[in-house]
Amino acid sequence: MFDKSGHWIHLETFDDFDNGLSDLIDLWSSTSKKATKAFKESALAHFKEDLEAAVLKWIDNKAKSKKYASIGEELAEFEEVLTKGADVALEADNTTPAVPVAPVVSAKAKKKQ
């Protein structure tokens, strides 16, 4: 992931990716001021780039390919949760009521009708 100076540390081994995915999930769950949306998206993009390189590196090694594919599957599940979470956030932010609301009419206004 990122070092203390903010530079990306490339992931190379299966353990790097396994631990990195956990770190990535923790980062996206973080409410720290440092964990801005841009920072989170950058970490996700770097992770995906490194994973793609590892998959290509080990394409001829069936056992390693299978291990990296499992990380890819977990990453896809995580991205799906992020997408669904974004959809829920958009729905929650929507100020338009889901059900039409009838205007409240006071008793005085009813008498005038």
N, C-alpha and C positions, 0 to 999 in steps of 0.2 A: 504494500500500500504506500502511503506517503510517509516520508521521514519527517523529522521535526522541523526541517527547513522548508518543507512543502514540496519536495521533489519526489516524483513517483519512483518507487523501487520496483523494478520489473520482477514479475513472478515467474519462476522457472520450474520448480519441482511440484509434484503433486501435492505435497504438504503445504507449499506456499499457496497453492490455489485453494486447498481445503480450508486453511486458516484465513486466507484472504477473503473467501466468500463469507465466512462468519464475521470478519471485520467489516465487510461491506454492508452486511445486514445490520450490524450494530451501528454503523455510521448513518444509515438511512433511518434508523430508529432514534437517533440522537436529537436532542433539542438544544445542543450546545450552539452558541453563537458562531463558532468556527465552522459548524456543519451547515453551511449555506447550501441552497439548492444547486448552485453552480459547482461547488466543491463536491457534492454528492454525485452529480451527473458526470463530472470529470473522473471521479474514482470508478464509476460504473463503466465509462467508456474505456479507460485504461485497462480495467480488469478484462473486459471483453476482447480487447486487442491482444493482450498477452495470452488469453485462453485460445484465441484463434491461431496464434503463432505456435503454441504448444501442440495443438491438435494437428497442425500441418507437420510439425517436427516429428511427431510420433505416429504418423498415418500408417506406416508400414509395420508397426509393432502392435499387434492385436490386443495384448494385455494392457498396455499403456493407453492405447486409443480408447479402450472400454472405460478405463478409469477417468480419463479426461471428458469423455462423453457423459459420464455420470455427473461431473461438475457442471457441464453445459446444461443438463436437464434441471439440476437444482437452480441454476442461474435463470433459466427460462421460467421456472415456477415463481421465483422471486420477482422477476420482471412482471409477470402476470398479476401478482399481488400488488405491485406498485401501480400498475395500470388501473386495476379495480379500485385501489385506494384513491387514485386521482379522480376517478369517476364519482366515487362517493363524496369526495370533498367538493367537487363541482356541484353535485346535487344538493349538498348541505348548504352551499353558498348561494344557491338560487333563492331569490327573494320573492319569486312569484309563487303564490300558494298553489298547491297541487289540486285543491278542490275550490271551486268558486265560492267566495264568501259573500253572503247577503249583507247589505249595509244595515247597520243598527239604526232602528227608528225609535225615537223617544215616544213616550206616551202622549206628550203634547202634540207632536207632529201627527200621530195617529188620529187624535181628536179633530184636527184641522182637515183631515181628508174626509 
